[in-house]
C-alpha cells in the first residue's frame, strides 16, 4: 500500500509521532507501513536479512544503524530505512531482544504500534490510522 505521511500528519496531527529525519532509503520500496515488531540487536543488515523480512511478509524495516550491500537492497521489494551504509560487516552474535520498546529518532517504537513511511518521513501511531 502507498502511504502519504504528509497527508496522514495533516489528518491525524494529534495522534501521531513524527520520527526525526535521520534516515536514508536503501530498499526497493519507498512507502510502507504496518504493525511494529521491534528487534533490539547489534547485527548487520544486508540483502539476506532483507530477504528474511520479505519471506515473513514485512513491508519494510527501520534500522537505527547501517546497512550493507545497498545495490542488492535497492532491487528488493521491501522498504529499508537506515542511518547510513557501510561495507564492513558487523560481528554477528545472534543475541537480541524482541518486542521491547526501543528509542531513537526522538520517539519510542513500541511493539504493536503502527508505522507509516514514505519518501518524506516516518510517523508512528498507537492505533492503525483509518485511511478510508
Secondary structure, DSSP 4 states (H G I P E B T S, - for coil): ----HHHHHHHTTTTEEEPPS--EE-SS-S-EEEE---EEE-----HHHHHHHHHTT--EEEEEEEES-HHHHHTSSSEEEEEEE-SSPPPP---EEES--EEETTEEE-TT-EEEE-SS-EEEESS-----
